[in-house]
């Protein structure tokens, strides 16, 4: 018969083994290469996450699970590292975080801002990261990864998701993440 205390002791022993085993230990000589346990259950630093991601889809997943959405009316943005470190942001911060990690890994990525041009929500916008990987177009919106057949399909997904019409929406590519750091005086929908 196994008692509650024994179950706890067994679980603690398994966790301790995972944390100190060859796969679970973090190498003190290489802080940017976390062990298996930290990769799967811990909180990774910016450098550590950059060392473990393998695809834009993986990057989007890591950003979605680490960064929480928090509306920001100021429209001021942050770099991907800033967003990752503070752990929250809005659409432009998610896009910057995904974009910066993708660029670190050499993946094709750009940030696009979708703007509504008509109606009561005119001037509202939404920022997403878009790229190609393995000959497939992909998009990350607030950390959620989507595959698409083309940029036109990406635009359709974004506009439908926001309840907008594609023909009433303009798309602006952002060449440099620092462009997002300049406050914009209009209200946005992120």
VOROKE-811983 format. One record per atom (N, C-alpha, C): residue in one letter; z, x, y. Coordinates in steps of 0.05 Angstrom, whole numbers, plus 5000, padded with zeros to 4 digits. Atoms other than C-alpha are relative to their C-alpha. Layout:
BEGIN
aZXY ...
//
This chain:
BEGIN
x500050174977 x500050005000 x500050185025 x500249854976 x498050275068 x501449855023 x498650134978 x502550135128 x498650055027 x501249974974 x500550045201 x500250285011 x499649734990 x503450715220 x498150214987 x501749825015 x499351065166 x497149965009 x502850064991 x492850725190 x499750145027 x500149874974 x494350975261 x499850304996 x500049715005 x495751675235 x497350094989 x502649935011 x489251685195 x497949995022 x501950034978 x485251435255 x500350245020 x499549784982 x488551965300 x498950264988 x500949765013 x486952505249 x496950025001 x502950005000 x479652295245 x498950075028 x500849944973 x479052305321 x500550295007 x499449724995 x482352985325 x498050184986 x502049845015 x477653255272 x497349995014 x502550034986 x471652975309 x499950165026 x499949864974 x473953285374 x500150304996 x499849715004 x475153975344 x498050114980 x501949905019 x469654015292 x497750145014 x502349864988 x463354425303 x498249815016 x501750194986 x459553795323 x501649865023 x498450144980 x465353505364 x501250175021 x498749824980 x467854105402 x498150055022 x501649914978 x465454265470 x500250305001 x500149714999 x463354985476 x500950095028 x499049924974 x467455305532 x498150205014 x501949824988 x461855815543 x497749845013 x502250164990 x456955245558 x500949725008 x499050264993 x460054675597 x497949785003 x502150204997 x453354335605 x499049904973 x500750095027 x452754235529 x502449884987 x497650135011 x458053725510 x499749964970 x500050065029 x459953605437 x499249724994 x500850275009 x457952995397 x501949795009 x498050214994 x464452625409 x499849935030 x500150054971 x464052705485 x497449865007 x502650134994 x456652525486 x500149704993 x500150285008 x458051875450 x502449835009 x497650154993 x465051685474 x501250095027 x498849894975 x466652105536 x498449935024 x501450034974 x464552105608 x498750275007 x501549754995 x459152635620 x499750055029 x500649924972 x458353025684 x497049995004 x502950004994 x451553055719 x498650214984 x501449785015 x449853725688 x500049944970 x499950065029 x452153495619 x497949784992 x501950215007 x447952855620 x497250115001 x502649884999 x441953255641 x499350174976 x500549835023 x442853705581 x499749844974 x500150155025 x443153135529 x497849794999 x502050225000 x437852625551 x497350114990 x502549915012 x431152655515 x497649855008 x502250164992 x426852115545 x500749835024 x499350194978 x426251645605 x501649764991 x498550235011 x428851085561 x502950084996 x497349905003 x434951505543 x501450045027 x498849974973 x436051675616 x500849735011 x499350264989 x435750945636 x502549884986 x497750105015 x440750765581 x502650145010 x497649854991 x445551315603 x500849925028 x499450094973 x445051105676 x501249725000 x499050275001 x445950375659 x502949984990 x497350015011 x452250515618 x502050155017 x498149844985 x455251015667 x500449895029 x500050094972 x453550715736 x500349705000 x499750294997 x455950015754 x498749915026 x501350114977 x452249575802 x502049925021 x498450094977 x455449485871 x498249975023 x501850064978 x451649155927 x500850175025 x499649834976 x450849595989 x498349895023 x501550124978 x448949236053 x499150215021 x500749804980 x448449886093 x497250104997 x502749905006 x441850066060 x499950315000 x499949715002 x444150796061 x499950074970 x500249935029 x442451135995 x501550264994 x498749755009 x444951725956 x498250144980 x501549865020 x442052255911 x500949904972 x499250085027 x442252145836 x502750124992 x497549875006 x447852645829 x502449875014 x497950144985 x451952295883 x500749744987 x499650265013 x450951625849 x501450034974 x498849965026 x452751895780 x503050075004 x497249914996 x459052235807 x501849785009 x498250224991 x461751625844 x500049774980 x499950205021 x459751165786 x499149725008 x501050264992 x456750585825 x497850035021 x502150004980 x450950395869 x498349754998 x501850225001 x445449895883 x497350094990 x502549945012 x438149875864 x498850275008 x501149744992 x436050475906 x501650234988 x498449795012 x441850885878 x499450034970 x500849995028 x440050695806 x497350144998 x502749885000 x432750885821 x500150305005 x499749714994 x434751555851 x501350154977 x498749875023 x439351705792 x498050044977 x502049985022 x433951555740 x497850205008 x502149824991 x428651915781 x500950295000 x499149724999 x432752545792 x500450124972 x499649915028 x434652595718 x497350044987 x502749975011 x427352485698 x498650255010 x501349764988 x424953025746 x501350254989 x498749775012 x430153505718 x498850074972 x501149975027 x427153395649 x497050045000 x502949964998 x419953455674 x498449754994 x501450255005 x418252715663 x498649905025 x501450134978 x413152355707 x501649765010 x498550224989 x416851885753 x499649985030 x500150064972 x416351565822 x501849775006 x498550234991 x420651085861 x498249825016 x501550204985 x417450445887 x501949795010 x498450214988 x420449945934 x498249755003 x501550254998 x417949225927 x501249845023 x499150154976 x418348825992 x498749724999 x501050284997 x417748066000 x498949975028 x501350014974 x413047906057 x500049725012 x500150284989 x413847146066 x502649864993 x497850175006 x419146606065 x502650095011 x497349954989 x426546596079 x501150274991 x499049735009 x427747236039 x498050225006 x501949794990 x422247616076 x501650255008 x498849734994 x423948356086 x502050094979 x498249915021 x428348376024 x498450194982 x501449815017 x426748935976 x501650074975 x498849915025 x428149225908 x498750264992 x501049735008 x427549955887 x500250034969 x500149955029 x425550155816 x498850284996 x501349755008 x423650805781 x497849934980 x502350055017 x416750795748 x498750264992 x501349765009 x413251315707 x498349954975 x501450025025 x409051465646 x501250214981 x498949825020 x411551775582 x498749934973 x501550055024 x407651855517 x497849805004 x502350174993 x401651515550 x500849715004 x499150274996 x405850895565 x501449985027 x498750054974 x407950615633 x502849894994 x497250115003 x415450485638 x501249965028 x498650054975 x420150225691 x503049984994 x497150035001 x427650265703 x500949855024 x499050174978 x430649705745 x503049974996 x497050005002 x438149795758 x500950114973 x499349875025 x438250235696 x498949864975 x501250145022 x434749725651 x497250104996 x502649885006 x428750045617 x498149794989 x502150185009 x422249665607 x497450164995 x502749885004 x415449865578 x498049815011 x502150164989 x409049615609 x497350124992 x502749915006 x401549665597 x498850145024 x501149894975 x400149845670 x501949965023 x498350054977 x403049875739 x499749715009 x500350284992 x400149185752 x502049824984 x498150155016 x404348915694 x502950065010 x497449934989 x410349285723 x500649845025 x499750164976 x409248945790 x500649714993 x499650275008 x408848275755 x502849964989 x497350025011 x415348405717 x502150005023 x498149984978 x419048595781 x500049745017 x500250234983 x416448015823 x501049754985 x499150235015 x417647495768 x503050014997 x497149975003 x424647775757 x501549935025 x498850064975 x426147685830 x499449715010 x500850274992 x422946995833 x498050005023 x502049974979 x417447245880 x497249974988 x502850005008 x409847175878 x498950285005 x501149734997 x406047825867 x498350025025 x501749994976 x401147655923 x501649995026 x498350004976 x406947585972 x501950245001 x498349765002 x409848265955 x498350255005 x501349744997 x407948955979 x501750214986 x498749795015 x409649585941 x499750265015 x500149744985 x411450235976 x501050224982 x499049775016 x411850885937 x501750175018 x498249824986 x417551335958 x499550284989 x500749735009 x415352065953 x502450184995 x497749825001 x422152375963 x502549835001 x497550165001 x429052095945 x501450005027 x498649994974 x431652326013 x499049795019 x501150224984 x427151786044 x501849764997 x498250235005 x431951286013 x502750035015 x497449954987 x437751606051 x500049905029 x500250094973 x435151346118 x500749705001 x499350284999 x438550676135 x497749835011 x502050194992 x433750086142 x501449765011 x498450214988 x436049536189 x499649724988 x500450265012 x433248946148 x501849954977 x498550075024 x436948576094 x498250034976 x501449955025 x434948736023 x501249844978 x498950125024 x435748415956 x499750204978 x500049795021 x437648935904 x501349904975 
//
